[in-house]
Amino acid sequence: MFDRLNTRFVHLLLAGAALLTFLLSFLVVADVLGRAIFSKPVKGTPEMVSMSIVIICFLLAAYAVQSRSMISTDVIVGAFGMRGQHAATLLSGILGLIFFGLIFWGSFEPTLYAWTSGEFEGEGALRVPVWPARLVILIGSLLAAVTYFSAYEALRDYVFAVIPLFMLMGDFLAKCGAASDLYALANRLTHWMPARLAVATIVSNALFAFVTGVSIAAAAAFSRIAYPEMVRYGYKREFSLGCIAGSACLGMLIPPSVLMIVWGVLTELSIGKLFLAGVLPGILLSGLFCLYAIGAAVLNPAIAGSGRLTPMARAPVGAALARPVAIELCEDERPLGPLLASTSLVVALIIGVLGSIWLGLCTPTEGAGVGAVGALILALIKGINLREVWQVILNVGRTAGPLLLLLFCAQLYSRVLSMTGFTDAAQTFLLGTGLGPWGILVLMVAIWVVLGCLIDSISIILLTVPIFAPIATQLGFDPLAFAIIGILAIETGLITPPFGLCVFTVKAAVPDDTVQLGEIFRGAMPYWFVLLVVVAIVAMFPKIATFLPGL
């Protein structure tokens, strides 16, 4: 009985947090329009957004724990068998209880002070009391072994709203079929190329990356869109699956990348400049991916359906493709006009959102809010219903909750490193190795590549960037170029065993139960090497990353 009531209450908190995220996008748009048209921004918007992010994070904390959404890996404890895993689970539960309990205990005094003193934030109609945000932390999170002030200030950052708002933008476009339209158009435009379906997948992933910010969304979408088509045209499974998983990595490099946002938050670099820095390396990486696919098809035409003049019958969506239907049909091509119209709207949204950030017309948070509302309007035009809108909002809540909690912990982690002098000690150690700047850079990249085999990309950034970034700056590397080098190196972990998040996403989403993880890992390895090649190119020619931000 208690468990059922607790689950219902937690899901109610999830719905409240998701709805608040959705409403924030409209508040940001109202602020942008008021400033641009009437020269009267909505007073108190930054304060309201900052406070709302605190509320959203800790409303979602209980759901993240209950649903086991927090990122974890059993690479180490898995080697100790079931007993070791049970012991690790018990230990993590005890530590989690202590972690949340101490902040719960330390939250009473600040909450009472906010209530009795009448502490307010914001201006005008958005002047609101602070105690509700503090009360949410007291009740909803049971937080960490630090002072309450640190917990509140660690998350109370206007820029943190970028993450859920850009996720909202990407999910609306994914839900309304924008990914399918991008793929169909790219397929039509690359009709003359060898391995055209592979090239269409890479190009579509690059374009889709401009609205998603995460790789797993692209991996899931194109597993269902591109893989059936490749099988229909006789492409080898390993080549097809590797192309989908490998090109999905573009989502973490091309703006608005979540990894760039996290990197910018941790290092206090301009997120807008980071977005600009990723454009040319993203285009370069996309081009090299396409060159590999074309070259592989030219050298071995069989992997790209050589000899099959007409495609096999289209399998039903979601059907297993182990035994393709062998009925010959004419090529099924969607009308070009609707595809161009749909893709043009998506491209216009991308240019409007990212262009306004790059030109300084909007902050990244404002651009994300405008993008979320614009994506909602586009999705409604394409026929998405209200039930699907609510599904998107809830999905963003489920995804953003664990990520915001990770960012909170990362802020605390960075402060601990600074207070204990660990960063200075690491700098002294690395500089004293005698490896020189390039040797230390190679060592950092090697650490990122190895960690990519063990833990997820965001956790790698949270653990290493507070240590590595100051060292790189001291060694004379440009902070923006170093950020792109780091993100590229960390991206390799998306397609390397045993973690390989993009590989596991493709395995889960592809409509073929016979696909093995080993096939996807083998097919993705050439893309892993291409990523390392681009790491070397950006390291040797940092202007590729710094040219656009320097304009």
Summary of the structure (lengths in Angstrom):
residues: 551
radius of gyration: 23.9
end to end distance: 61.8
largest distance: 79.0
contacts: 1977
relative contact order: 0.13
helix: 76%
strand: 1%
